Amino acid sequence: MLYYMIRLDNTMATETYPTATWRLLITGAQDGPTNMAIDEAIVIAVGEGAAPPTVRFFAWQPPCLSLGYAQDAAEADLERCRAHGWDIVRRPTGGRAILHIDELTYSVIAPASDPRVAGGVLESYNRLSEALVAGLHRLGLMPERAKPIYQDRGALGAACFDGPSGYEITVGGRKLIGSAQMRRQGLVLQHGALPLEGDIARIAQALAFESEGERRALEARLRFRATTLHLALGRRVTFEEAADALAAGFAQALNLTLLPGDLTPRERELAEWLRREKYGHEAWTFRSVAVSDREK
């Protein structure tokens, strides 16, 4: 069985960690409700002690617009999404909308007591970003953790890639990976999107605007503020190559042995239930969001 165990390179990480063994899952392309149900099923299983901490890589089929946990569903353009054949799902994590298409998505699930994710949200984002940076180095990039080069005025826009937050990954000042997190009952779920290729501005076709001028303005901002792996490297990278590089980055930066595995029967059962009863339901996807939630 293949596995990743790479000694920590202290030039690449700011902290050291005790050696640990986590599970590596590569679950392929699923629809949006299934992907979010799998993530939550792993969270539950890890919390029960029925599964180890896990790094997961996956894709989306069909393409899917995911809304943040507290995002107003009115920011999505349902008719345009249907016309393009794009699903809509609500994530269990926060943040703004992402169009999952031509990308690799990662998720990390671990107890909040693990030193790799312990402390506050920003602390754990920064630690996990070291792993993402290490993986991108292996592909030939020189990424950085974001230092936003502009000041947003007024409310945040609906699109996640409309500029980086201070913990996220940029190349040449343009956002490359967007991440979001959930912390619940002593557990941490962080997942994020690495666009592999295609037009980073396509999400503008999935969002609602009062005018076409506003849509075109977002498209222009996205092409200026964000990028894809293809544009950053000048060559196409397959899902498999990107997953291999990021897995090695997690092993290197976090001092992990990653053992490839599968979902357990318990996780599969939970995922099927969560897809049926939660993530596949319009009551969840288009639920009303309290103002207090949106301000979080």
Sequence and secondary structure as in RCSB ss.txt:
>XXXX:A:sequence
MLYYMIRLDNTMATETYPTATWRLLITGAQDGPTNMAIDEAIVIAVGEGAAPPTVRFFAWQPPCLSLGYAQDAAE
ADLERCRAHGWDIVRRPTGGRAILHIDELTYSVIAPASDPRVAGGVLESYNRLSEALVAGLHRLGLMPERAKPIY
QDRGALGAACFDGPSGYEITVGGRKLIGSAQMRRQGLVLQHGALPLEGDIARIAQALAFESEGERRALEARLRFR
ATTLHLALGRRVTFEEAADALAAGFAQALNLTLLPGDLTPRERELAEWLRREKYGHEAWTFRSVAVSDREK
>XXXX:A:secstr
   EE    TTT S     EEEEEEEEEEE HHHHHHHHHHHHHHHHHTSS  EEEEEEESS EEEE TT  GGG
B HHHHHHHT EEEE SS S BEEE SEEEEEEEEETTSTTT SSHHHHHHHHHHHHHHHHHHTT   EE   SS
   SS  SBTTSS  TTSEEETTEEEEEEEEEEETTEEEEEEEEE SS GGGGGGGB  SSHHHHHHHHHHHHHH
B  HHHHHTS   HHHHHHHHHHHHHHHHTEEEEE    HHHHHHHHHHIIIIIT HHHHT    HHHHT 
